[in-house]
Amino acid sequence: MNVRRCSNASAAAAGRHPVEPACLVMKVILAAAALLALGACAKPETLSAKPPDLAGIDLARGPGPSYRDAITVASVGVSMDTGTPWTSAAGPAQVQEALVQTLVAARLASAGNWRFRLDAVLLTLQRPYAGFAMTVTATIGYRLTEVATGAVVYTTTVTTPGTATLDDAYMSDTRLRIADERAIRANFRRLVEALYALPERGPLTH
């Protein structure tokens, strides 16, 4: 039965008989399909710049004195592989802003102290095609350089997962975005832990 036949049958019966249940079911199905199509075409939200939860890290103690409020995020790059199999909302600007906020919250970054520069590259963002629980794996490369001497103080590659389920979002695009954010935030948290563990470098000598 198509919609036209349902409408005509309903009109003929107006005032005398209730609308056929099959027609109502068809209209509900078509309306739901239209809403799903609109949701699928909607542009996914961009990556949030919210820093990770740093609970469990001794923020009161902070990093070593030479690193405290002394790191500037110089550049953040995004590899071409981060958009597969679907395009990710994690662009360089969003990743950099989230990284800056993370370092500020961890007492590692300050606008007035440029002793160290941190460069980061989002190498891969492995994302599933589908699933009720979607796990994204983020791999980010970091390099910390002492500006005055050009010495590479620390370099590492960190890989972390992030998962989102139907409890987080119904639409798959939204679940992927949430998983993206969680994977990247977990990566930043691991970076903070590593920077806190760096040995003290002492004052610069001129």
PyMOL commands that set and color helices and strands:
alter all, ss='L'
color gray80, all
select helices_A, chain A and resi 3-12+21-41+80-83+92-105+172-196
alter helices_A, ss='H'
color red, helices_A
select strands_A, chain A and resi 71-78+116-126+134-146+152-164
alter strands_A, ss='S'
color yellow, strands_A
deselect
rebuild
show_as cartoon
